[in-house]
Amino acid sequence: MIKTYSDITSYIRELYQEPEAFIPLHAPVFLGNEKKYLEDCIDSTFVSSVGKYVDQFEEKVAAYTGVKKAIVTVNGTNALHLALKTVGVDYNTEVITQPLTFIATANAISYCGAKPVFLDVDKDTLGLSPKALSDWLSENAMFDKHTKKTINKKTKRIITACVPMHTFGLPCRIDEIATICAAHNIPLVEDAAESLGSFYKGKHTGTFGKIGVLSFNGNKTITTGGGGMILTNDETLGAHIKHITTQAKVSHPWEYAHDEIGYNYRMPNINAAIGVAQMENLVKIIENKRQIASEYQHFFRDSQIKFISEFANAKANYWLNAIQFADYAQREAFLKFTNENGVMTRPIWKLMCDLPMFQTAETDSLTNSKWLAERIVNLPSSYNKKQIK
């Protein structure tokens, strides 16, 4: 069935019961105790980096994701930067990731002085392809038995991490990637910034590797205004990460003592207060978003436009719903029509290796990445307060 751009725009307006008003891509939603906890936080005067809501937020996220330790940070990019530093990413090393990702993934690698290596994604998950990873390592890497490190044969740089990203909340084939990384002794750091509430084979994203990271930016599934979280099952490592997020300050009644290089990556208590309230409604929010995705999937069924769905064994949060056009021209025409008619849509990101600061980065063929970059569009995906219960 042919779906015209007008048909799609009208359907989105019907879905959100907004006949004329502007429809954003993804707006925050506040359903419960946000104002109550903010007022309590302000009344307590603990609005900065110390307070009960910081602890509660960490505990709630750890319990929901199933990890032993969760550490809040000021944003998801800082969380990823610190995660990479923690596993040994350093100047003039290499980190394998995907080119089809938000800029923060590549930026965090650069903050460490490391070089990204961009490998292809799978068409169905939009995430790093385990086959592309395995093929590239087989051809380009060697294992040093003395250092027990995997090295790029051409550049002689140590490969210090692999960072797959769960695109739009769709889990990638993270178990296969974890197996490959373990075989090559490459630390796995999951960029799960977009996938709070997404599971693969019953396990939450961000928990398959040594460390995972989440984001709570204003446009994410739940928000703290800004904020991030580091997830780990290594409690000793988690305690150390917590320490260095607080400027590596040694506890003392009055002295300013610091025992290593630290970072001011602490989430303020006032942000965590919002996060605690948001976590209380996370299950409801995820159910709502999955129902929105189901509505979209039904609408695009048997049409010439493909709705991007979770694949086998994956349960996605459908943070941003995505559709796939036949070619670039159709994609551009759709983006122009919808945005001119008050319905916000966005293309998937430009490939990282096409940006000026990463044009010299090593890549593989990126066949799928290039194909997808010309065809994928995000549709409005906010929590639907008006129609879906």
Secondary structure as UniProt FT lines:
FT   HELIX           5..15
FT   TURN            16..17
FT   HELIX           34..44
FT   HELIX           52..65
FT   STRAND          69..73
FT   HELIX           76..86
FT   TURN            87..88
FT   TURN            91..92
FT   STRAND          94..97
FT   HELIX           103..111
FT   TURN            112..113
FT   STRAND          115..118
FT   TURN            123..125
FT   HELIX           130..140
FT   STRAND          141..144
FT   TURN            145..148
FT   STRAND          149..152
FT   TURN            153..155
FT   STRAND          158..163
FT   HELIX           167..169
FT   HELIX           174..183
FT   TURN            184..185
FT   STRAND          188..191
FT   TURN            193..194
FT   TURN            196..197
FT   STRAND          199..200
FT   TURN            201..202
FT   STRAND          203..204
FT   TURN            205..206
FT   STRAND          211..215
FT   TURN            218..219
FT   STRAND          228..232
FT   HELIX           235..245
FT   TURN            247..248
FT   STRAND          249..250
FT   STRAND          257..258
FT   HELIX           269..279
FT   TURN            280..281
FT   HELIX           282..300
FT   TURN            301..302
FT   STRAND          306..307
FT   TURN            312..313
FT   STRAND          314..315
FT   STRAND          321..324
FT   HELIX           328..340
FT   TURN            341..342
FT   STRAND          346..347
FT   HELIX           352..354
FT   HELIX           356..358
FT   TURN            359..360
FT   STRAND          362..363
FT   HELIX           367..373
FT   TURN            374..375
FT   STRAND          376..379
FT   TURN            385..387
//
